[in-house]
Amino acid sequence: MEHKRNQDANLINEKYIESLVVEQRIIDSVKPSLKTNYFGSEFDMPILTPAFSHIGNINGREKTGLYEYSVAARNLNMLNFVGMMENEGFKDIMDAGAKTVRIVKPYADNGKVLDQFAYAKEIGAFGIGIDIDHIFANGGYDVVIGEEMAPQSSDMIKNYIDTYNLPFVVKGVLSVSDAVKCKEIGASAIIVSHHHGRMPSAIPPMMILPEIKKALEGSDVKIFLDCQIATGMDVFKALALGADGVAPGRAMMDDLNAEGTTGVEKFIRGMADELMFAMGNTGFDKVENINDSVIHRLNG
Ligand SMILES: Cc1cc2nc3c(=O)[nH]c(=O)nc-3n(C[C@H](O)[C@H](O)[C@H](O)COP(=O)(O)O)c2cc1C
């Protein structure tokens, strides 16, 4: 039987992002800088690539879409993310030369998780992490491309963090409870995300973000965010509400499909230009100064 109720977290999220509106503060405003620092390295913008996987060779081009956007990340000096893949595929990504965080799947075969972290470290990954929001399916654990997933305890994640001595990113945090656990076990960053709407009626990431920001105040944990980010103004809203970095997802797919690296570079540059416009119009000259005092909510 079909659900009669709207439980689509993507639609709920889009409406929420659209309901956030921005006041203008232009007098005394100057051209802003997008420079950002993560884990001791400087990046040219607070826009990140999404942790994608399984994008093969597109339109007859020789390299995979993952490699193509990783080259764009290197050229634009952005922090790069990739998701589920075997070690061989990750080696290709590293050849693109971007500072890359490898988000490993929560495989039931924990040896495979450890092996993928160890390999990432061995070949010079910038960081590692795990997506904790792709474990359950209706009725049990999910099986992704033939691989069963398994729950991740605080102790398991702490063990990953303590073993590899690399920036560690927990992807798929959507509550203060999980965010605080990540802080307590020593994660370097979290990605506030509902993984393109896996859970029906999931709270919009930007709605829970201010609470998470408050709960992590005074810690070094970086807060990243994704889900339905499509414009520089979307990035601005997330930064204002407490994010340190923001990733578009499927919104960049058409440009990636059409023109590979060039398409992604155009898409991201456009987004960065829109972000600068938003910062200029609101009087914020630096990314770290952006705050929520300019954000209002329609009907809210
Ligand atoms: C083709 C594709 C593959 C993905 N693979 C992964 C993955 O392996 N690991 C992961 O953590 N997230 C994965 N994601 C989720 C994205 O990292 C991101 O959370 C999501 O796409 C954000 O939502 P949006 O596409 O609506 O912006 C994937 C998304 C897509 C579209």
The ligand as a Tripos MOL2 file, in Angstrom:
@<TRIPOS>MOLECULE
LIG
   31    33     1     0     0
SMALL
NO_CHARGES

@<TRIPOS>ATOM
      1 C1         25.5910    8.0580   -7.1490 C.3       1 LIG1
      2 C2         25.7520    8.3190   -5.6820 C.ar      1 LIG1
      3 C3         26.6130    7.5220   -4.9420 C.ar      1 LIG1
      4 C4         26.7810    7.7450   -3.5730 C.ar      1 LIG1
      5 N1         27.6520    6.9630   -2.8780 N.ar      1 LIG1
      6 C5         27.8840    7.2160   -1.5700 C.ar      1 LIG1
      7 C6         28.8280    6.4390   -0.8320 C.ar      1 LIG1
      8 O1         29.4250    5.4970   -1.3300 O.2       1 LIG1
      9 N2         29.0440    6.7660    0.4650 N.ar      1 LIG1
     10 C7         28.3870    7.7950    1.0730 C.ar      1 LIG1
     11 O2         28.6250    8.0510    2.2450 O.2       1 LIG1
     12 N3         27.4710    8.5370    0.4090 N.ar      1 LIG1
     13 C8         27.2100    8.2700   -0.8980 C.ar      1 LIG1
     14 N4         26.2950    9.0320   -1.5740 N.ar      1 LIG1
     15 C9         25.5660   10.1060   -0.8540 C.3       1 LIG1
     16 C10        26.2540   11.4580   -1.0400 C.3       1 LIG1
     17 O3         27.5410   11.4440   -0.4870 O.3       1 LIG1
     18 C11        25.4680   12.5970   -0.3890 C.3       1 LIG1
     19 O4         25.3040   12.3620    0.9860 O.3       1 LIG1
     20 C12        24.0840   12.8070   -1.0060 C.3       1 LIG1
     21 O5         24.1070   12.5990   -2.3960 O.3       1 LIG1
     22 C13        23.5870   14.2160   -0.6810 C.3       1 LIG1
     23 O6         22.2760   14.4210   -1.1390 O.3       1 LIG1
     24 P1         21.9420   15.1770   -2.5290 P.3       1 LIG1
     25 O7         22.4310   14.3070   -3.6390 O.co2     1 LIG1
     26 O8         20.4650   15.2860   -2.5260 O.co2     1 LIG1
     27 O9         22.6190   16.5150   -2.5020 O.co2     1 LIG1
     28 C14        26.0750    8.7890   -2.9310 C.ar      1 LIG1
     29 C15        25.1980    9.5780   -3.6790 C.ar      1 LIG1
     30 C16        25.0180    9.3530   -5.0280 C.ar      1 LIG1
     31 C17        24.0670   10.2290   -5.7980 C.3       1 LIG1
@<TRIPOS>BOND
     1     1     2 1
     2     2     3 ar
     3     2    30 ar
     4     3     4 ar
     5     4     5 ar
     6     4    28 ar
     7     5     6 ar
     8     6     7 ar
     9     6    13 1
    10     7     8 2
    11     7     9 ar
    12     9    10 ar
    13    10    11 2
    14    10    12 ar
    15    12    13 ar
    16    13    14 ar
    17    14    15 1
    18    14    28 ar
    19    15    16 1
    20    16    17 1
    21    16    18 1
    22    18    19 1
    23    18    20 1
    24    20    21 1
    25    20    22 1
    26    22    23 1
    27    23    24 1
    28    24    25 2
    29    24    26 1
    30    24    27 1
    31    28    29 ar
    32    29    30 ar
    33    30    31 1
@<TRIPOS>SUBSTRUCTURE
     1 LIG1         1 GROUP 0 **** ****
